[in-house]
């Protein structure tokens, strides 16, 4: 006889009808924020190049290339995550970007610089949550949300594998 607790443990606390609500929410938040941020940077690449230069962490010659390339990577990876296509790869790309951005924000924060990272575009609440020191915390939360999605995908893969290996009655 199966108890409710056993069923809950087997399917996961947020699993409702095959959909992990926590993972879906995590993907929507991370993918959506990267999509919005990337589009804001695509619209104003020269402004974004100035913001990259303000960090003084990369050679000036590289800033224009970064200002044109990074937003497209953010949009593409955000869309992949939202669409559940190549989730693992999208998480790796976004996770790598978040680690690099977090290091850059932390270094400049401890240098006493206050820099607009260009992530929020003209949306004031996004500008607020992305800029240091709260930007550092935001990036860590986004990394945590990527981890939530990764765990959910691993659980779903294990569940599918267990169902495949289950003997037919």
C-alpha positions as CSV (number, residue, x, y, z in Angstrom):
1,X,0.0,0.0,0.0
2,X,1.4,3.4,-1.0
3,X,1.0,6.3,1.3
4,X,0.7,10.0,0.3
5,X,4.1,10.7,1.6
6,X,5.7,8.0,-0.6
7,X,3.9,9.3,-3.7
8,X,5.0,12.9,-2.8
9,X,8.6,11.7,-2.4
10,X,8.5,9.9,-5.7
11,X,7.1,12.7,-7.8
12,X,8.5,15.7,-6.1
13,X,6.7,18.4,-4.1
14,X,6.0,20.7,-7.1
15,X,5.3,18.0,-9.7
16,X,1.7,18.4,-10.9
17,X,0.7,16.3,-13.9
18,X,4.3,15.8,-15.1
19,X,5.1,19.5,-14.8
20,X,7.6,20.7,-12.2
21,X,6.1,24.1,-11.2
22,X,9.3,25.3,-9.5
23,X,11.4,24.5,-12.6
24,X,8.9,26.1,-14.9
25,X,8.9,29.2,-12.7
26,X,12.7,29.3,-12.5
27,X,13.0,29.0,-16.3
28,X,10.4,31.7,-16.9
29,X,12.2,34.1,-14.5
30,X,15.8,33.5,-15.7
31,X,14.9,33.1,-19.4
32,X,12.6,36.1,-19.3
33,X,15.1,38.4,-17.6
34,X,17.9,37.5,-20.0
35,X,15.5,38.0,-22.9
36,X,14.5,41.4,-21.7
37,X,18.0,42.5,-20.8
38,X,19.4,41.2,-24.1
39,X,16.9,43.1,-26.2
40,X,17.5,46.3,-24.2
41,X,21.2,46.0,-25.1
42,X,20.6,45.1,-28.7
43,X,18.6,48.3,-29.1
44,X,21.4,50.5,-27.7
45,X,24.7,48.7,-28.4
46,X,26.9,51.9,-28.1
47,X,25.5,52.6,-24.6
48,X,26.2,49.1,-23.6
49,X,29.8,49.4,-24.9
50,X,30.3,52.5,-22.7
51,X,29.0,50.5,-19.7
52,X,31.4,47.6,-20.5
53,X,34.3,50.1,-20.7
54,X,33.4,51.6,-17.3
55,X,34.2,48.3,-15.7
56,X,37.8,48.6,-16.9
57,X,38.2,44.8,-16.9
58,X,38.6,44.1,-20.6
59,X,40.7,45.8,-23.3
60,X,38.9,48.8,-24.9
61,X,39.2,47.1,-28.3
62,X,37.1,44.2,-27.1
63,X,34.2,46.3,-25.7
64,X,32.5,47.0,-29.1
65,X,32.6,43.3,-30.1
66,X,31.2,42.3,-26.7
67,X,28.5,45.0,-26.9
68,X,27.3,43.6,-30.2
69,X,27.8,39.9,-29.4
70,X,26.8,39.4,-25.7
71,X,23.2,40.6,-26.1
72,X,22.5,38.2,-28.9
73,X,23.9,35.3,-26.8
74,X,21.7,36.4,-23.9
75,X,18.6,36.5,-26.1
76,X,19.3,33.2,-27.8
77,X,20.1,31.4,-24.6
78,X,17.1,33.0,-22.8
79,X,14.8,31.9,-25.6
80,X,16.2,28.3,-25.5
81,X,15.6,28.1,-21.8
82,X,12.0,29.5,-22.1
83,X,11.3,27.1,-25.0
84,X,12.8,24.1,-23.1
85,X,15.1,23.5,-26.1
86,X,18.6,22.4,-25.2
87,X,17.9,23.3,-21.6
88,X,21.2,22.0,-20.3
89,X,23.2,24.0,-22.9
90,X,21.2,27.1,-22.3
91,X,21.8,26.8,-18.5
92,X,25.5,26.3,-19.1
93,X,25.7,29.5,-21.2
94,X,23.6,31.6,-18.9
95,X,25.3,30.2,-15.8
96,X,28.7,31.0,-17.3
97,X,27.5,34.6,-18.1
98,X,26.1,35.0,-14.6
99,X,29.4,33.9,-13.0
100,X,31.4,36.3,-15.1
101,X,28.9,39.1,-14.5
102,X,28.9,38.5,-10.8
103,X,32.7,38.5,-10.6
104,X,32.8,41.8,-12.6
105,X,30.2,43.4,-10.4
106,X,31.9,42.2,-7.2
107,X,35.3,43.5,-8.3
108,X,34.0,46.9,-9.3
109,X,31.8,47.1,-6.2
110,X,34.9,46.6,-3.9
111,X,36.8,49.1,-6.0
112,X,34.1,51.6,-5.0
113,X,32.8,52.1,-8.5
114,X,29.0,52.4,-9.1
115,X,28.4,51.3,-12.7
116,X,25.1,50.8,-14.5
117,X,25.6,47.3,-16.0
118,X,23.2,48.1,-18.9
119,X,21.0,45.1,-18.0
120,X,17.8,46.9,-17.3
121,X,17.5,49.1,-20.3
122,X,15.0,51.8,-19.5
123,X,13.1,49.7,-17.0
124,X,13.8,51.2,-13.7
125,X,13.1,48.2,-11.5
126,X,15.4,46.0,-13.6
127,X,18.1,48.7,-13.4
128,X,17.8,48.6,-9.6
129,X,17.9,44.8,-9.2
130,X,20.8,44.4,-11.6
131,X,23.2,47.1,-10.3
132,X,25.6,46.4,-7.4
133,X,25.3,45.5,-4.6
134,X,21.8,44.1,-5.2
135,X,23.0,43.0,-8.7
136,X,25.4,40.6,-7.1
137,X,22.6,39.1,-5.0
138,X,20.3,39.0,-8.1
139,X,22.9,37.1,-10.0
140,X,23.3,34.6,-7.2
141,X,19.6,34.1,-7.0
142,X,19.4,33.6,-10.8
143,X,22.2,31.0,-10.5
144,X,20.1,29.3,-7.8
145,X,17.1,29.2,-10.1
146,X,19.2,27.6,-12.8
147,X,20.2,25.0,-10.3
148,X,16.5,24.4,-9.5
149,X,15.8,23.7,-13.2
150,X,18.8,21.4,-13.4
151,X,17.7,19.3,-10.5
152,X,14.2,19.1,-11.9
153,X,15.5,17.9,-15.3
154,X,17.7,15.3,-13.6
155,X,14.7,14.1,-11.6
156,X,12.6,13.9,-14.7
157,X,15.3,11.9,-16.6
158,X,15.6,9.5,-13.7
159,X,11.9,9.0,-13.5
160,X,11.7,8.3,-17.3
161,X,14.6,5.9,-17.0
162,X,13.0,4.1,-14.1
163,X,9.7,3.8,-16.1
164,X,11.5,2.4,-19.1
165,X,13.3,-0.2,-16.9
166,X,10.1,-1.2,-15.0
167,X,9.0,-4.7,-15.8
168,X,5.7,-4.9,-17.6
169,X,2.9,-6.6,-15.7
